[in-house]
Amino acid sequence: MGLKSIVCALSVVLIWGLNFSVIKFGLEELPPILFSGLRFLIVAIPAVFIVPFPKTSVWNVIGVGVFLGVLKFSFLFVAMKADASAGISSLLLQAQVIFTILFSALFFKEKTNRYQFAGIVMACLGFSLFIITSNGNITSNGLIMLLFAALFWAISNLIMKRTGDVNLLHFMVWVSLIPPIPLFILSFLFENRDPIGLLMATSEKSWLSVIYVGYISTLVAFAIWGWLLRSHHAATVTPFALLIPIVGIISSNLLLDETLTTLETFGTIFILLGLFTSVFGQRMFRFLTLNNRSAL
């Protein structure tokens, strides 16, 4: 991977890591489900009139739209509204890696190697520490909602595995057409019966948050990420995503003055080590084995 690609990958990591703090700014005024609906609306309209439909089944688009757009982001935004800090949210959402590995083994009969198993055990140990310290930066409700968000993200990952070599930007634009209506209905029923009045009174900062999450985090970042995946092997690109919670935690500390308790710090370390072991463990072992053989 050349310097240009590395810079692009790190740019996406920065955009997605900052995303959680930016969401927090928007949630100061906007109800979470309404906010989620708005971010998808501005992505879908007018882009669906310009971007061609992706070369995949309409059911794949609907499936990802429901599980990723409606369910995952509803649970994430509701959790972040009052029950979880931005930094912790960026970290615990990475449970989707663990769920994806487990579901792939269960439904696609993909073999789980010992490094992935060890990584899952370490990550689960880290998650358990957040259960113990659920009165810090996250409540018990927040932890449950974030794990459900990660679960729904993993399900959408499995659906996306079926899409094959599809243009990721085109796919996300059309996926974004699915969530707005159900999210707006849910928001009207459970959040605010006067959404127009609420939006009219919304400040510039909240609208900038919606624009960032919609255009920058979705369109720009997914366009770059899709280009990287088309230009390089997935095994080279996807590990950069492990940096997202690190950026999320650092940015939430700088922008929102969020700090981790001692137990949360240990939990974070275990989760990151678990993710690293699951993704890199086998490759690191092979690398060390080859080096030892060459040294002999």
N, C-alpha and C positions, 0 to 999 in steps of 0.2 A: 504494500500500500504506500503510495507516494505522499509527499508533504501536503499537496492539495487535498487529497482524500482524508488525511488525518485531521487537517484543519476543519474540513466540512463535518466530519464525525464529531469532533469536539464542539463545534458550533451547535449541532443538534443536542448534544448532551447538556450544554449550557442553556439552550432554549427550554428543553424539557425539565431541567432541574429548577430553573427559575419559575417555571409554570406554577408550582405549588404556592409560592409566596404571592404571585400575582393573583391566583385564585382567591387567596385569603383577603386581598384588598377588595376584590369585587364582592365577596360575601359579606362585607361590612354593611352593605346596603341592599343587595339583591338576595332574594330567597334562593336556596341552592338549586332546586329543580328548575325554576324559571331561568336562572343563570345558565344552567346546562342546556336548556332548550334554545336560548339565544345564541350560544356559541356555535351550535350546529346549524341554526338557521342562517347565520351570516356566512357560513362556509358553503352551504348548499345553494343559496340564492345570491347571485345569479349564475354561479359556476356550473350548475347542471345543464344550463342552456348552451354552455361553451365546451365543456369537457365531454367526450364520448363515453358511452356506457362501457364499463370494463368488460374484458373478454372472459366472463364467468357467468355462472347461473344467477338469476335474480334472487333465488333463495339464499345464496351465499351472502349477497348484499343485505337482504332482509335479516338474516340470522345475525350477522355482525352488527347491524344497526340496532337490533333489539338487545343483544347481550352486552355489546360494548357501549353503544350510545345511550340506550335507555337505562339499563340496569347498572352497569359498572359505574357510569358517571353520576347517576342519581345517588347511589350508595356513597361514592367518594365525596361528592359535594356536600351531602347532608352530614357526613361524618366531620368534614372540615369546618362546617359552619360553627359548631359549638363543642365538638367532642374530640377533636384531634388537631395537633399542631401541623403546620405545613411540612416541617422537616420529617416528623414521624410518619406522616402520610406518604411522603415520597419513598420512605424506606419500606414500610409494611406492605405497600402496594406491590412490591417486588416478590411477594409470596406467589404471585402469578407464575413465576419461574418454576417454583416447586409444584404447584398444581398442574402446570403444563406437562412437566416430566411425568408425574403420576398418571394423568389422564392419557398421555401418549402411550404409556406402558399398558394401561388398562384397555383402551379402545383401539389403538393402532398396533398393539403387540410389539411396541418398540422395547428393546431390552434396556433395563436400567443397570448401569455398571456400578461397581463398588464405590467409585468416587462420587457419583450422583447420590447414592444412598447415604454416604457419609456426610455429604453436603446438606441433604435434607434433614438429617439428624441434628447437625449443628444449627441450621436455620430454625428448626422447631424449638431447640433449646433457647435460642434468642427470642423467639416469639413468646415463650413461656415466661421470660423475664418481664415482658411488657404486660402480661396478665397479672403478675405479682405487683407491679408498680403502676396499676391502672388509675391511680389518682394524680399522676404527674402531668405529662403533656398529652395524655390520652385517657379517656374514660373506658369503662368496660363496653359500653354501647358503641363507642368509636372504634374500638378494636374489632368488635364483631362486624360492624359495617364495612370496615376496610378489608377484612378478610373475605367478606362476601364480594366486595368490589374486585378483589384479586381473583376470586373464583370465577366470576363472570368474564373477566378479562381472559383467563385461561381457556374458557369455553370458546370465546371468540377467536383465540389463537388456533384452536383445533379446526374451527370452521375455515379460517384463512389458509390452513394447511391444504385444504381441498381445492383452493382457487388456482394453485399452480403458479406459473410465471405471469402474474397479472401486474399491470401498471398500478403501483401503490397509491399514487396521487389520484388517479381517476377513480380507483376503488373507494378511497376515503371521501371524495366529494360526493359520490352517489350514496355511500353509507350514511352521510350526514343528512340526507333527505328523509331518512326514516324516523329519527328520534323527535324532531320538533313538535309535531302534533300531539303524540301521547304525553310528552313532557309538559306541554302547555296545559293539557287537560288535567294532568295530575297536580300541577301547580295551582290551577284555578280551584280545584276541589279541596286541596289540603294546605295551601300556603296563603294565597291572597285572592280575594274576589274582585279586586280592582287593579288588575295588572297594568292597564293603560295609565292610570293615575300614578302608580308606583314608578313606572318607567319615565314618565314626564318629570318626576321629582328626583330621578337618579342623577348623581353627580358625574362630572367629567371623568373622575378617577375610575369609577366603576365601569363606565363605557369603554375606557381605555383598556381595562382589565378584560372585558368581553372581547374586544378587538384583538388583543394579544393572544388570548387563549384560542380564539377562532382562527384568525389568519396566520399569526406567526407560529404558534405551537402546532396547529393542525396543517394548514396548507404549506407553509414554507418548510417546516421541519420534516413533514412526511415526503415532500418533494425531494429534499436533499437525501433523506434516508432511503427512499426508493431508488434514487440514482446510485447511491453507494452499494445497495444490494444487487443492482444490475451490473455494476462495474467490478465487484469483488465477491469472493466467496462469503456466504452468510456467516461461516465460522470466524471470519476475519472481522466482520462488521459488528455483529450482535454483541460481542463482549463489551463494546464501548458503553452499552446500556447499563452496565454495572456501576458506571460512574455517576449515573443520574441521582441516586439517593445521596451520594456524597455532596454533589452540588446542591441538592435540595436542602440538606441539613445546614451546610455552610451559609447558603443564601438566606434561609429563614432566621439564622442567628444574626446576620448582618442587617437584614431588612426589617425583621419583626422582633428582634431581640429575644428569640426563643433559645433556651438552653436545655441540655439534657441532664437528667439526674444520673447518679452513679450507676444504678441498675439499668437505666435506658442506654447508657454508654456501652456497658457490657453486652446488652442485648443487641445493640447495633453492630458491635464487633463480631458477635457470633453469627448474625444474619449475613453480614457481608462476607465473612469467611466461608459460610455455607454456600452462598451463591457462587463465590470464586471457585470453591472446590468442585461444585456441580458442573461448572462450565469449563474450567481449565484443568481439573485434577488429572484426567487421563493423559492430556497432552503434556502436562508438566512431568508426569511419571515417565512417559516415552522419551522426552527430551533428556531427563536426567540419566535414564538407562543408556541411551545412545552415547552421551558424554562419557559415562563410566566405561563403556566398552571401548570407545576411541582412546581413552586414557590408558587402558590396558594394552 
